[in-house]
Amino acid sequence: MSGLSSLAGLFVAAFAAATIIPAQSEMVLAGLLLAGNHPVVLLLVVATVGNVLGSAVNWALGRGIERFKHRRWFPADATALARAQRWYQRFGRWSLLLSWAPFVGDPLTIIAGVLREPLWSFLLLVTIAKLARYIVLCVIVLNAS
């Protein structure tokens, strides 16, 4: 894979992994780290930007999705939506520092949109969380090789 296409692949994998699409970016990043063809900082930036932008898509979906909560196809019933909203309101925007976590991260970013978290604070906290996760992954992969 050429340099630019491997970076594009990392971006797409990171973007998709942050959305409701089932995908994983960690293996792509690990493979590129082990290949050693790109500076680590560049790989961190590409993965983080892709992942944060994917989370921003979730936030935008959240901003508009609540109007469909009474439709049969809506993915959560009113009780589950209310519970998620209470949880987010209890822990507030700081819960977005868990946006990197499997299973809870993507729903958190959607709920942040539903509850109208300001975009600036959303992007700041999600970027911190996603970057920290990728830094930890880089340290683990590079120290294991």
N, CA, C and O atoms as a MOPAC input file, in Angstrom:
PM7 MOZYME 1SCF
protein

 N      0.84200 1    -1.16600 1     0.00000 1
 C      0.00000 1     0.00000 1     0.00000 1
 C      0.89300 1     1.23700 1     0.00000 1
 O      1.87900 1     1.29500 1     0.73600 1
 N      0.55400 1     2.21000 1    -0.81300 1
 C      1.36000 1     3.42300 1    -0.87300 1
 C      1.15400 1     4.24300 1     0.39100 1
 O      0.22800 1     3.99600 1     1.16400 1
 N      2.02900 1     5.22400 1     0.59200 1
 C      1.97700 1     6.05400 1     1.78600 1
 C      0.65800 1     6.76300 1     1.97000 1
 O      0.06700 1     6.72700 1     3.04800 1
 N      0.19500 1     7.41400 1     0.90800 1
 C     -1.04900 1     8.17100 1     1.01800 1
 C     -2.25600 1     7.25300 1     1.17200 1
 O     -3.17000 1     7.55700 1     1.94000 1
 N     -2.27000 1     6.14400 1     0.45500 1
 C     -3.42000 1     5.24200 1     0.56400 1
 C     -3.47200 1     4.56800 1     1.93200 1
 O     -4.56000 1     4.28200 1     2.43100 1
 N     -2.32500 1     4.31000 1     2.54500 1
 C     -2.35400 1     3.71400 1     3.88500 1
 C     -2.85900 1     4.72300 1     4.90600 1
 O     -3.57800 1     4.35200 1     5.83400 1
 N     -2.49600 1     5.98700 1     4.75100 1
 C     -3.01300 1     7.02700 1     5.64300 1
 C     -4.51000 1     7.22500 1     5.43700 1
 O     -5.25600 1     7.41900 1     6.39700 1
 N     -4.94800 1     7.17500 1     4.17200 1
 C     -6.38300 1     7.28500 1     3.88400 1
 C     -7.13400 1     6.10200 1     4.48500 1
 O     -8.22800 1     6.26700 1     5.02500 1
 N     -6.55500 1     4.92500 1     4.39400 1
 C     -7.17800 1     3.74200 1     4.99200 1
 C     -7.29800 1     3.86400 1     6.49900 1
 O     -8.31100 1     3.47400 1     7.07800 1
 N     -6.26700 1     4.40500 1     7.13700 1
 C     -6.31300 1     4.62700 1     8.57900 1
 C     -7.40000 1     5.63500 1     8.92600 1
 O     -8.15400 1     5.43800 1     9.87800 1
 N     -7.47900 1     6.71000 1     8.15700 1
 C     -8.50000 1     7.73300 1     8.39900 1
 C     -9.89800 1     7.13600 1     8.28900 1
 O    -10.74200 1     7.36000 1     9.15700 1
 N    -10.14300 1     6.37900 1     7.22600 1
 C    -11.46400 1     5.78000 1     7.00400 1
 C    -11.79300 1     4.78200 1     8.12300 1
 O    -12.91600 1     4.75800 1     8.62600 1
 N    -10.81300 1     3.96400 1     8.50600 1
 C    -11.04500 1     2.99600 1     9.58000 1
 C    -11.35100 1     3.70300 1    10.89600 1
 O    -12.24700 1     3.28800 1    11.63100 1
 N    -10.61700 1     4.76300 1    11.19400 1
 C    -10.83500 1     5.50800 1    12.43900 1
 C    -12.18200 1     6.22200 1    12.41000 1
 O    -12.89800 1     6.24700 1    13.41100 1
 N    -12.52400 1     6.79700 1    11.27200 1
 C    -13.80900 1     7.47800 1    11.12300 1
 C    -14.95700 1     6.49200 1    11.32200 1
 O    -15.86500 1     6.74100 1    12.11500 1
 N    -14.91400 1     5.37600 1    10.60500 1
 C    -15.98300 1     4.38200 1    10.67700 1
 C    -16.09600 1     3.79100 1    12.08100 1
 O    -17.20000 1     3.53200 1    12.56000 1
 N    -14.95900 1     3.58000 1    12.73700 1
 C    -14.97300 1     2.98200 1    14.07500 1
 C    -15.68100 1     3.86200 1    15.08900 1
 O    -16.17900 1     3.35700 1    16.09500 1
 N    -15.73800 1     5.15200 1    14.85000 1
 C    -16.38200 1     6.07200 1    15.78800 1
 C    -17.87100 1     6.24300 1    15.51200 1
 O    -18.58500 1     6.83900 1    16.31900 1
 N    -18.34100 1     5.73200 1    14.39600 1
 C    -19.76100 1     5.85600 1    14.05800 1
 C    -20.47500 1     4.57200 1    14.46800 1
 O    -19.89500 1     3.70600 1    15.12300 1
 N    -21.72900 1     4.46400 1    14.07500 1
 C    -22.49000 1     3.25800 1    14.40600 1
 C    -22.12600 1     2.07700 1    13.50200 1
 O    -22.64900 1     0.97600 1    13.67500 1
 N    -21.24500 1     2.30500 1    12.55600 1
 C    -20.76100 1     1.23600 1    11.67800 1
 C    -19.79000 1     0.36900 1    12.48100 1
 O    -18.86300 1     0.89800 1    13.09400 1
 N    -19.98200 1    -0.93500 1    12.48900 1
 C    -19.04000 1    -1.78200 1    13.23100 1
 C    -17.69300 1    -1.84400 1    12.51300 1
 O    -17.57000 1    -2.44700 1    11.44700 1
 N    -16.70600 1    -1.22100 1    13.10600 1
 C    -15.36300 1    -1.19400 1    12.51800 1
 C    -14.35100 1    -1.05400 1    13.64000 1
 O    -14.69600 1    -0.72600 1    14.77500 1
 N    -13.09700 1    -1.30800 1    13.29900 1
 C    -12.03800 1    -1.21600 1    14.28800 1
 C    -10.83400 1    -0.53900 1    13.64900 1
 O    -10.40600 1    -0.91400 1    12.55700 1
 N    -10.29900 1     0.44700 1    14.32800 1
 C     -9.15300 1     1.17400 1    13.79300 1
 C     -7.83500 1     0.77400 1    14.45000 1
 O     -6.76500 1     1.03800 1    13.90300 1
 N     -7.90500 1     0.14800 1    15.60000 1
 C     -6.68000 1    -0.15600 1    16.35100 1
 C     -5.73600 1    -1.08800 1    15.59500 1
 O     -4.51900 1    -0.91100 1    15.63400 1
 N     -6.29700 1    -2.07300 1    14.91400 1
 C     -5.44300 1    -3.01300 1    14.18000 1
 C     -4.77100 1    -2.32900 1    12.98500 1
 O     -3.62200 1    -2.62400 1    12.65600 1
 N     -5.49200 1    -1.42600 1    12.35000 1
 C     -4.91200 1    -0.68500 1    11.22700 1
 C     -3.76300 1     0.18100 1    11.72800 1
 O     -2.68300 1     0.19300 1    11.13800 1
 N     -3.99900 1     0.90500 1    12.81700 1
 C     -2.94400 1     1.74400 1    13.38500 1
 C     -1.75300 1     0.89400 1    13.82300 1
 O     -0.60700 1     1.24800 1    13.54700 1
 N     -2.01000 1    -0.21100 1    14.49400 1
 C     -0.92300 1    -1.08400 1    14.94400 1
 C     -0.09800 1    -1.59900 1    13.76000 1
 O      1.13200 1    -1.62400 1    13.81800 1
 N     -0.77600 1    -2.00500 1    12.69600 1
 C     -0.06100 1    -2.48600 1    11.51200 1
 C      0.81600 1    -1.40900 1    10.89100 1
 O      1.94700 1    -1.67900 1    10.48500 1
 N      0.29600 1    -0.18800 1    10.81600 1
 C      1.08200 1     0.90900 1    10.24900 1
 C      2.24400 1     1.29300 1    11.16100 1
 O      3.31800 1     1.65800 1    10.68300 1
 N      2.03200 1     1.21200 1    12.45700 1
 C      3.13300 1     1.47900 1    13.39200 1
 C      4.25700 1     0.45800 1    13.21200 1
 O      5.43600 1     0.80900 1    13.16800 1
 N      3.86700 1    -0.80000 1    13.10900 1
 C      4.86500 1    -1.86500 1    12.96600 1
 C      5.57200 1    -1.79900 1    11.61700 1
 O      6.74300 1    -2.16400 1    11.51200 1
 N      4.87100 1    -1.33700 1    10.59000 1
 C      5.49600 1    -1.20800 1     9.26600 1
 C      6.58600 1    -0.13800 1     9.29300 1
 O      7.57900 1    -0.24400 1     8.57400 1
 N      6.40500 1     0.87800 1    10.10900 1
 C      7.43100 1     1.90700 1    10.27500 1
 C      7.61800 1     2.83100 1     9.09200 1
 O      8.67500 1     3.45000 1     8.96800 1
 N      6.62800 1     2.94800 1     8.21500 1
 C      6.77400 1     3.78100 1     7.02700 1
 C      6.32900 1     5.22500 1     7.22800 1
 O      6.52900 1     6.06600 1     6.35100 1
 N      5.73000 1     5.51200 1     8.37500 1
 C      5.19900 1     6.86000 1     8.64300 1
 C      5.62200 1     7.30400 1    10.03500 1
 O      5.77100 1     6.47500 1    10.93300 1
 N      5.81300 1     8.59100 1    10.21700 1
 C      6.11100 1     9.08600 1    11.57000 1
 C      4.93000 1     8.79400 1    12.51200 1
 O      3.76800 1     8.90000 1    12.12100 1
 N      5.25000 1     8.43100 1    13.73700 1
 C      4.22600 1     8.08500 1    14.71600 1
 C      3.25400 1     9.24900 1    14.92200 1
 O      2.04500 1     9.03900 1    15.02400 1
 N      3.77900 1    10.46800 1    14.98300 1
 C      2.92500 1    11.63300 1    15.20200 1
 C      1.91700 1    11.79300 1    14.06500 1
 O      0.76200 1    12.13700 1    14.31300 1
 N      2.33100 1    11.55300 1    12.84300 1
 C      1.41600 1    11.64900 1    11.70500 1
 C      0.30200 1    10.60800 1    11.82700 1
 O     -0.86600 1    10.91800 1    11.59300 1
 N      0.65900 1     9.38600 1    12.19000 1
 C     -0.35000 1     8.34100 1    12.36500 1
 C     -1.31500 1     8.69400 1    13.48800 1
 O     -2.51700 1     8.45900 1    13.37100 1
 N     -0.79700 1     9.25700 1    14.57800 1
 C     -1.65300 1     9.69300 1    15.68600 1
 C     -2.63600 1    10.76700 1    15.24200 1
 O     -3.81800 1    10.72200 1    15.58500 1
 N     -2.14000 1    11.73000 1    14.47700 1
 C     -2.99700 1    12.82300 1    14.01600 1
 C     -4.08500 1    12.29900 1    13.08100 1
 O     -5.25300 1    12.65200 1    13.23900 1
 N     -3.72100 1    11.47300 1    12.12200 1
 C     -4.68900 1    10.94800 1    11.15500 1
 C     -5.75500 1    10.11400 1    11.85900 1
 O     -6.94600 1    10.28000 1    11.59900 1
 N     -5.33000 1     9.21400 1    12.75400 1
 C     -6.28900 1     8.37000 1    13.46300 1
 C     -7.20400 1     9.20400 1    14.36100 1
 O     -8.41300 1     8.97700 1    14.40500 1
 N     -6.62600 1    10.16000 1    15.06800 1
 C     -7.41900 1    10.97300 1    15.98400 1
 C     -8.41500 1    11.84300 1    15.23300 1
 O     -9.58200 1    11.91800 1    15.61500 1
 N     -7.97000 1    12.49700 1    14.17400 1
 C     -8.87800 1    13.36300 1    13.40100 1
 C    -10.01600 1    12.53000 1    12.80900 1
 O    -11.17600 1    12.93800 1    12.87400 1
 N     -9.70000 1    11.38400 1    12.24000 1
 C    -10.74400 1    10.52200 1    11.68400 1
 C    -11.73600 1    10.07700 1    12.74300 1
 O    -12.94500 1    10.10800 1    12.51700 1
 N    -11.23100 1     9.66500 1    13.89800 1
 C    -12.09500 1     9.18000 1    14.96200 1
 C    -12.95300 1    10.28900 1    15.55500 1
 O    -14.12800 1    10.07000 1    15.84900 1
 N    -12.38600 1    11.46400 1    15.73300 1
 C    -13.15300 1    12.59500 1    16.26600 1
 C    -14.23100 1    13.02300 1    15.26800 1
 O    -15.35700 1    13.32300 1    15.66400 1
 N    -13.89700 1    13.05300 1    13.99600 1
 C    -14.91000 1    13.41800 1    12.99400 1
 C    -16.04000 1    12.38700 1    12.93900 1
 O    -17.20100 1    12.75000 1    12.74600 1
 N    -15.71100 1    11.12100 1    13.10500 1
 C    -16.75600 1    10.09900 1    13.17600 1
 C    -17.65600 1    10.31100 1    14.37800 1
 O    -18.87100 1    10.13200 1    14.28200 1
 N    -17.07900 1    10.68900 1    15.50700 1
 C    -17.87200 1    10.99500 1    16.70000 1
 C    -18.72500 1    12.23700 1    16.48300 1
 O    -19.84000 1    12.32600 1    16.99900 1
 N    -18.20700 1    13.19200 1    15.72500 1
 C    -18.98100 1    14.39800 1    15.41400 1
 C    -20.21200 1    14.04800 1    14.56800 1
 O    -21.25200 1    14.69400 1    14.69100 1
 N    -20.09500 1    13.03300 1    13.71800 1
 C    -21.26400 1    12.55600 1    12.96000 1
 C    -22.30700 1    12.02400 1    13.93600 1
 O    -23.49700 1    12.29900 1    13.78700 1
 N    -21.86200 1    11.26000 1    14.93800 1
 C    -22.79000 1    10.76100 1    15.95900 1
 C    -23.46700 1    11.91900 1    16.68700 1
 O    -24.67500 1    11.88400 1    16.92000 1
 N    -22.70200 1    12.93500 1    17.04400 1
 C    -23.24200 1    14.11200 1    17.72700 1
 C    -24.31300 1    14.76600 1    16.85400 1
 O    -25.38600 1    15.12600 1    17.34000 1
 N    -24.01600 1    14.91600 1    15.57000 1
 C    -24.98300 1    15.52600 1    14.64700 1
 C    -26.23600 1    14.65600 1    14.51800 1
 O    -27.35100 1    15.17600 1    14.47500 1
 N    -26.05700 1    13.34100 1    14.45800 1
 C    -27.21600 1    12.44400 1    14.42600 1
 C    -28.05800 1    12.63000 1    15.68500 1
 O    -29.28700 1    12.67800 1    15.62300 1
 N    -27.39200 1    12.73100 1    16.80900 1
 C    -28.09200 1    12.93000 1    18.06900 1
 C    -28.89600 1    14.21700 1    18.09100 1
 O    -29.98100 1    14.27200 1    18.67100 1
 N    -28.36400 1    15.24300 1    17.46400 1
 C    -29.07800 1    16.53100 1    17.42300 1
 C    -30.42100 1    16.40600 1    16.71200 1
 O    -31.35700 1    17.13900 1    17.03200 1
 N    -30.52800 1    15.50200 1    15.76400 1
 C    -31.75600 1    15.40400 1    14.99400 1
 C    -32.57500 1    14.15000 1    15.21900 1
 O    -33.70100 1    14.05400 1    14.73300 1
 N    -32.03700 1    13.19500 1    15.94000 1
 C    -32.69200 1    11.88900 1    16.00000 1
 C    -33.87500 1    11.83200 1    16.96700 1
 O    -34.78200 1    11.02100 1    16.77800 1
 N    -33.88100 1    12.66700 1    17.98100 1
 C    -34.92900 1    12.56100 1    18.99500 1
 C    -36.32600 1    12.79600 1    18.42200 1
 O    -37.31100 1    12.30300 1    18.97200 1
 N    -36.41800 1    13.52400 1    17.34900 1
 C    -37.74600 1    13.76700 1    16.76500 1
 C    -38.38000 1    12.49100 1    16.21800 1
 O    -39.57700 1    12.45800 1    15.93000 1
 N    -37.56900 1    11.44100 1    16.07600 1
 C    -38.07000 1    10.15900 1    15.57300 1
 C    -38.32100 1     9.14400 1    16.68900 1
 O    -38.59000 1     7.97800 1    16.40000 1
 N    -38.24000 1     9.56000 1    17.95700 1
 C    -38.30300 1     8.60000 1    19.06100 1
 C    -39.62100 1     7.83900 1    19.15400 1
 O    -39.68100 1     6.80300 1    19.81700 1
 N    -40.65300 1     8.31600 1    18.52100 1
 C    -41.94300 1     7.61800 1    18.57800 1
 C    -42.16100 1     6.68900 1    17.38200 1
 O    -43.21400 1     6.06200 1    17.26600 1
 N    -41.19000 1     6.60200 1    16.51200 1
 C    -41.29000 1     5.69600 1    15.35800 1
 C    -40.95000 1     4.27400 1    15.77700 1
 O    -40.15600 1     4.05500 1    16.69300 1
 N    -41.55000 1     3.32700 1    15.10600 1
 C    -41.33800 1     1.92100 1    15.43300 1
 C    -39.87700 1     1.49500 1    15.23200 1
 O    -39.37100 1     0.67700 1    16.00000 1
 N    -39.20700 1     2.02000 1    14.24100 1
 C    -37.83600 1     1.62000 1    13.91900 1
 C    -36.79000 1     2.27900 1    14.80900 1
 O    -35.61100 1     1.93600 1    14.72400 1
 N    -37.19700 1     3.22000 1    15.66200 1
 C    -36.22800 1     3.93600 1    16.50800 1
 C    -35.46800 1     2.92100 1    17.36600 1
 O    -36.08400 1     2.04000 1    17.96600 1
 N    -34.12200 1     3.03500 1    17.43300 1
 C    -33.30900 1     1.99000 1    18.06700 1
 C    -33.44200 1     1.89000 1    19.58700 1
 O    -32.96000 1     0.91700 1    20.16800 1
 N    -34.06800 1     2.84500 1    20.24200 1
 C    -34.21100 1     2.77800 1    21.70300 1
 C    -35.63200 1     3.17700 1    22.07600 1
 O    -36.21700 1     4.07700 1    21.47300 1
 N    -36.18000 1     2.49000 1    23.08400 1
 C    -37.51600 1     2.88600 1    23.53400 1
 C    -37.39600 1     4.12900 1    24.42900 1
 O    -36.29700 1     4.54400 1    24.79600 1
 N    -38.51800 1     4.69300 1    24.76000 1
 C    -38.52900 1     5.94300 1    25.53700 1
 C    -37.84600 1     5.76500 1    26.88400 1
 O    -37.17800 1     6.68100 1    27.36400 1
 N    -38.00500 1     4.60200 1    27.49600 1
 C    -37.38300 1     4.34000 1    28.80000 1
 C    -35.86600 1     4.33100 1    28.69000 1
 O    -35.17900 1     4.94200 1    29.50800 1
 N    -35.34200 1     3.64100 1    27.68300 1
 C    -33.88900 1     3.56900 1    27.50200 1
 C    -33.31500 1     4.94300 1    27.17500 1
 O    -32.24300 1     5.30300 1    27.66200 1
 N    -34.02200 1     5.70600 1    26.35600 1
 C    -33.56200 1     7.04700 1    26.01000 1
 C    -33.54800 1     7.94300 1    27.24500 1
 O    -32.59700 1     8.69400 1    27.46000 1
 N    -34.59100 1     7.86600 1    28.04500 1
 C    -34.66000 1     8.67600 1    29.26600 1
 C    -33.55800 1     8.28800 1    30.25000 1
 O    -32.96800 1     9.15600 1    30.89400 1
 N    -33.27700 1     6.99300 1    30.36800 1
 C    -32.20900 1     6.51900 1    31.26100 1
 C    -30.85000 1     7.04300 1    30.79300 1
 O    -30.05000 1     7.51000 1    31.60500 1
 N    -30.59200 1     6.96700 1    29.49900 1
 C    -29.32500 1     7.47500 1    28.96500 1
 C    -29.20300 1     8.98300 1    29.18300 1
 O    -28.12800 1     9.48900 1    29.50400 1
 N    -30.30100 1     9.68200 1    29.00600 1
 C    -30.26700 1    11.13100 1    29.22100 1
 C    -30.01600 1    11.46000 1    30.69400 1
 O    -29.25300 1    12.37700 1    30.99900 1
 N    -30.64600 1    10.72600 1    31.60200 1
 C    -30.40200 1    10.96300 1    33.03900 1
 C    -28.94500 1    10.69500 1    33.38700 1
 O    -28.33100 1    11.45300 1    34.13800 1
 N    -28.39300 1     9.61700 1    32.84200 1
 C    -26.99600 1     9.26600 1    33.11600 1
 C    -26.07600 1    10.37500 1    32.63000 1
 O    -25.15900 1    10.78700 1    33.34100 1
 N    -26.32200 1    10.85400 1    31.42000 1
 C    -25.47700 1    11.91300 1    30.87000 1
 C    -25.62900 1    13.19700 1    31.68300 1
 O    -24.64600 1    13.89000 1    31.94700 1
 N    -26.84900 1    13.50700 1    32.07400 1
 C    -27.06700 1    14.71500 1    32.87200 1
 C    -26.42500 1    14.59100 1    34.25200 1
 O    -25.95900 1    15.58100 1    34.81600 1
 N    -26.40200 1    13.38700 1    34.78600 1
 C    -25.78200 1    13.17600 1    36.10300 1
 C    -24.27900 1    13.40700 1    36.05500 1
 O    -23.72500 1    14.09800 1    36.91000 1
 N    -23.61900 1    12.83000 1    35.05600 1
 C    -22.16300 1    12.92600 1    34.96600 1
 C    -21.70700 1    14.06600 1    34.07000 1
 O    -20.53700 1    14.44800 1    34.09100 1
 N    -22.62400 1    14.60600 1    33.28700 1
 C    -22.32200 1    15.77900 1    32.47700 1
 C    -21.35500 1    15.52500 1    31.34200 1
 O    -21.08800 1    14.39000 1    30.94600 1
 N    -20.84800 1    16.62500 1    30.84300 1
 C    -19.96600 1    16.55600 1    29.67700 1
 C    -18.69800 1    15.76900 1    29.94700 1
 O    -18.07000 1    15.27900 1    29.00800 1
 N    -18.30800 1    15.63500 1    31.20700 1
 C    -17.07200 1    14.91100 1    31.51900 1
 C    -17.18000 1    13.44000 1    31.15300 1
 O    -16.16200 1    12.76800 1    30.98400 1
 N    -18.40000 1    12.93300 1    31.02800 1
 C    -18.56400 1    11.54500 1    30.60400 1
 C    -18.02600 1    11.33200 1    29.19300 1
 O    -17.74100 1    10.20100 1    28.79900 1
 N    -17.88700 1    12.41700 1    28.43100 1
 C    -17.33400 1    12.29300 1    27.07400 1
 C    -15.87500 1    11.83800 1    27.08800 1
 O    -15.34800 1    11.41300 1    26.06000 1
 N    -15.22800 1    11.92300 1    28.23700 1
 C    -13.86600 1    11.38400 1    28.34300 1
 C    -13.86800 1     9.85800 1    28.23000 1
 O    -12.81100 1     9.24200 1    28.09500 1
 N    -15.05300 1     9.25100 1    28.28600 1
 C    -15.19600 1     7.81200 1    28.05700 1
 C    -15.59700 1     7.49800 1    26.61200 1
 O    -15.92600 1     6.35500 1    26.29400 1
 N    -15.57200 1     8.49400 1    25.75500 1
 C    -15.98600 1     8.27000 1    24.36500 1
 C    -15.06800 1     7.29900 1    23.62600 1
 O    -15.43400 1     6.80300 1    22.56000 1
 N    -13.91200 1     7.02500 1    24.15700 1
 C    -12.98500 1     6.06600 1    23.54700 1
 C    -13.38600 1     4.62300 1    23.85200 1
 O    -12.95400 1     3.70300 1    23.15800 1
 N    -14.20300 1     4.42000 1    24.87800 1
 C    -14.47700 1     3.07600 1    25.38500 1
 C    -15.41200 1     2.28600 1    24.47900 1
 O    -16.36600 1     2.83500 1    23.92900 1
 N    -15.13300 1     0.99600 1    24.32700 1
 C    -16.03300 1     0.14500 1    23.55000 1
 C    -17.42300 1     0.08200 1    24.19800 1
 O    -17.55200 1     0.16000 1    25.42000 1
 N    -18.41100 1    -0.05400 1    23.40000 1
 C    -19.81800 1    -0.23700 1    23.79000 1
 C    -20.48100 1     1.01800 1    24.34900 1
 O    -21.66000 1     1.23900 1    24.07400 1
 N    -19.78700 1     1.84300 1    25.11300 1
 C    -20.42800 1     3.02900 1    25.68300 1
 C    -20.03900 1     4.31400 1    24.96600 1
 O    -20.77200 1     5.30200 1    25.02100 1
 N    -18.91000 1     4.31000 1    24.30500 1
 C    -18.40600 1     5.53100 1    23.68000 1
 C    -19.30100 1     6.09200 1    22.59800 1
 O    -19.60800 1     7.28400 1    22.60600 1
 N    -19.72500 1     5.25300 1    21.66500 1
 C    -20.56800 1     5.74000 1    20.56700 1
 C    -21.92500 1     6.23700 1    21.06100 1
 O    -22.35600 1     7.31700 1    20.65700 1
 N    -22.61500 1     5.47900 1    21.92900 1
 C    -23.87900 1     6.01000 1    22.44700 1
 C    -23.70200 1     7.32900 1    23.21100 1
 O    -24.56500 1     8.20400 1    23.14200 1
 N    -22.60100 1     7.47000 1    23.92900 1
 C    -22.35300 1     8.73000 1    24.63600 1
 C    -22.29000 1     9.90900 1    23.68200 1
 O    -22.82000 1    10.98100 1    23.97400 1
 N    -21.64800 1     9.71200 1    22.54900 1
 C    -21.51200 1    10.81800 1    21.60500 1
 C    -22.84700 1    11.16400 1    20.95800 1
 O    -23.08700 1    12.32000 1    20.61000 1
 N    -23.71100 1    10.17500 1    20.79500 1
 C    -25.05500 1    10.43700 1    20.26300 1
 C    -25.89300 1    11.17800 1    21.30400 1
 O    -26.56000 1    12.16300 1    20.98500 1
 N    -25.85500 1    10.70200 1    22.54500 1
 C    -26.61600 1    11.34500 1    23.61400 1
 C    -26.14800 1    12.77600 1    23.82600 1
 O    -26.95500 1    13.65400 1    24.13400 1
 N    -24.85300 1    13.01900 1    23.66600 1
 C    -24.34800 1    14.40000 1    23.78100 1
 C    -25.02700 1    15.30500 1    22.76200 1
 O    -25.32300 1    16.46400 1    23.05400 1
 N    -25.27000 1    14.78100 1    21.57800 1
 C    -26.00100 1    15.55400 1    20.57100 1
 C    -27.45400 1    15.74000 1    20.93900 1
 O    -28.00400 1    16.83200 1    20.78900 1
 N    -28.08700 1    14.66900 1    21.42500 1
 C    -29.49600 1    14.75700 1    21.83200 1
 C    -29.66100 1    15.83200 1    22.90400 1
 O    -30.61800 1    16.60600 1    22.87000 1
 N    -28.72900 1    15.87700 1    23.85300 1
 C    -28.81900 1    16.81800 1    24.97300 1
 C    -28.17700 1    18.17000 1    24.66700 1
 O    -27.97600 1    18.99400 1    25.56000 1
 N    -27.86300 1    18.37900 1    23.40100 1
 C    -27.38300 1    19.68500 1    22.93000 1
 C    -26.07800 1    20.13700 1    23.58300 1
 O    -25.90400 1    21.31500 1    23.89400 1
 N    -25.16600 1    19.18800 1    23.78600 1
 C    -23.83000 1    19.56200 1    24.26700 1
 C    -23.23200 1    20.51200 1    23.23700 1
 O    -23.26900 1    20.21600 1    22.04300 1
 N    -22.68500 1    21.63900 1    23.66600 1
 C    -22.08100 1    22.55800 1    22.69100 1
 C    -20.94900 1    21.87000 1    21.90800 1
 O    -20.17700 1    21.09100 1    22.46600 1
 N    -20.87200 1    22.16800 1    20.63200 1
 C    -19.89000 1    21.50700 1    19.77100 1
 C    -18.46600 1    21.72600 1    20.25900 1
 O    -17.65600 1    20.80100 1    20.21200 1
 N    -18.14000 1    22.93000 1    20.72800 1
 C    -16.75600 1    23.21200 1    21.15700 1
 C    -16.33500 1    22.31000 1    22.30600 1
 O    -15.22200 1    21.78400 1    22.28900 1
 N    -17.19900 1    22.11400 1    23.31400 1
 C    -16.82700 1    21.27000 1    24.45200 1
 C    -16.84000 1    19.80000 1    24.04900 1
 O    -16.01900 1    19.01200 1    24.51800 1
 N    -17.77100 1    19.44100 1    23.18400 1
 C    -17.81700 1    18.07800 1    22.66800 1
 C    -16.50000 1    17.73700 1    21.97400 1
 O    -15.87500 1    16.72100 1    22.27900 1
 N    -16.08600 1    18.58700 1    21.04400 1
 C    -14.85500 1    18.32000 1    20.28000 1
 C    -13.62700 1    18.29700 1    21.17900 1
 O    -12.74400 1    17.46000 1    20.99600 1
 N    -13.56100 1    19.19500 1    22.13700 1
 C    -12.40600 1    19.24100 1    23.03700 1
 C    -12.28600 1    17.95600 1    23.84900 1
 O    -11.22000 1    17.34100 1    23.88300 1
 N    -13.36800 1    17.54800 1    24.50100 1
 C    -13.30900 1    16.37000 1    25.36600 1
 C    -13.14600 1    15.07400 1    24.57100 1
 O    -12.40700 1    14.18100 1    24.98500 1
 N    -13.82100 1    14.97300 1    23.45400 1
 C    -13.69700 1    13.76100 1    22.62900 1
 C    -12.28800 1    13.66600 1    22.04000 1
 O    -11.72600 1    12.57400 1    21.95200 1
 N    -11.72100 1    14.79400 1    21.64000 1
 C    -10.35200 1    14.77400 1    21.10900 1
 C     -9.36000 1    14.32000 1    22.17700 1
 O     -8.47200 1    13.51600 1    21.89300 1
 N     -9.50100 1    14.81900 1    23.38500 1
 C     -8.62900 1    14.39000 1    24.48100 1
 C     -8.73700 1    12.88000 1    24.68500 1
 O     -7.72600 1    12.18700 1    24.79700 1
 N     -9.96600 1    12.37700 1    24.73200 1
 C    -10.18800 1    10.95500 1    24.97300 1
 C     -9.63300 1    10.08600 1    23.85500 1
 O     -8.94700 1     9.09600 1    24.11100 1
 N     -9.93000 1    10.45700 1    22.62200 1
 C     -9.49800 1     9.63900 1    21.47900 1
 C     -7.97100 1     9.67300 1    21.31700 1
 O     -7.34600 1     8.64400 1    21.06100 1
 N     -7.38200 1    10.85400 1    21.46800 1
 C     -5.92900 1    10.97800 1    21.35500 1
 C     -5.23900 1    10.16100 1    22.44700 1
 O     -4.25900 1     9.46700 1    22.17600 1
 N     -5.74300 1    10.24100 1    23.66900 1
 C     -5.13700 1     9.47800 1    24.77100 1
 C     -5.18000 1     7.98000 1    24.48700 1
 O     -4.20500 1     7.27100 1    24.73500 1
 N     -6.30600 1     7.50000 1    23.96700 1
 C     -6.40000 1     6.07900 1    23.64800 1
 C     -5.37200 1     5.67900 1    22.59400 1
 O     -4.70700 1     4.65200 1    22.73000 1
 N     -5.24100 1     6.48300 1    21.55200 1
 C     -4.28300 1     6.14800 1    20.49800 1
 C     -2.83400 1     6.26500 1    20.97900 1
 O     -1.97600 1     5.50300 1    20.53300 1
 N     -2.55400 1     7.19800 1    21.87000 1
 C     -1.20600 1     7.29500 1    22.43100 1
 C     -0.87700 1     6.03000 1    23.22200 1
 O      0.20900 1     5.46800 1    23.07900 1
 N     -1.81000 1     5.58800 1    24.05200 1
 C     -1.59500 1     4.35800 1    24.82500 1
 C     -1.37000 1     3.18100 1    23.88200 1
 O     -0.47800 1     2.36400 1    24.11300 1
 N     -2.16500 1     3.08700 1    22.83000 1
 C     -1.99300 1     2.00800 1    21.86200 1
 C     -0.60900 1     2.06800 1    21.21900 1
 O      0.05600 1     1.04100 1    21.08500 1
 N     -0.17200 1     3.26000 1    20.82300 1
 C      1.15000 1     3.41100 1    20.20800 1
 C      2.25100 1     2.96700 1    21.16500 1
 O      3.17900 1     2.26800 1    20.75900 1
 N      2.15600 1     3.35800 1    22.40700 1
 C      3.17200 1     2.98600 1    23.38900 1
 C      3.21700 1     1.46900 1    23.54400 1
 O      4.29500 1     0.87500 1    23.56300 1
 N      2.04700 1     0.84300 1    23.65400 1
 C      1.99500 1    -0.61600 1    23.80300 1
 C      2.57800 1    -1.31000 1    22.58400 1
 O      3.41100 1    -2.20600 1    22.72400 1
 N      2.15700 1    -0.91500 1    21.39600 1
 C      2.62700 1    -1.57400 1    20.16400 1
 C      4.12600 1    -1.37600 1    19.96800 1
 O      4.84500 1    -2.32700 1    19.66100 1
 N      4.59100 1    -0.16300 1    20.14100 1
 C      6.01600 1     0.12100 1    19.89100 1
 C      6.92200 1    -0.49600 1    20.95400 1
 O      8.06400 1    -0.84800 1    20.65800 1
 N      6.44100 1    -0.63000 1    22.16500 1
 C      7.25500 1    -1.27800 1    23.20600 1
 C      7.23600 1    -2.79200 1    23.09800 1
 O      8.14800 1    -3.46400 1    23.58100 1
 N      6.20600 1    -3.32800 1    22.47000 1
 C      6.11500 1    -4.78200 1    22.30300 1
 C      6.91800 1    -5.27000 1    21.10100 1
 O      7.23900 1    -6.45400 1    21.00400 1
 N      7.23900 1    -4.36300 1    20.19100 1
 C      7.93300 1    -4.80100 1    18.97400 1
 C      9.43200 1    -4.80000 1    19.12500 1
 O     10.14700 1    -5.14500 1    18.18400 1

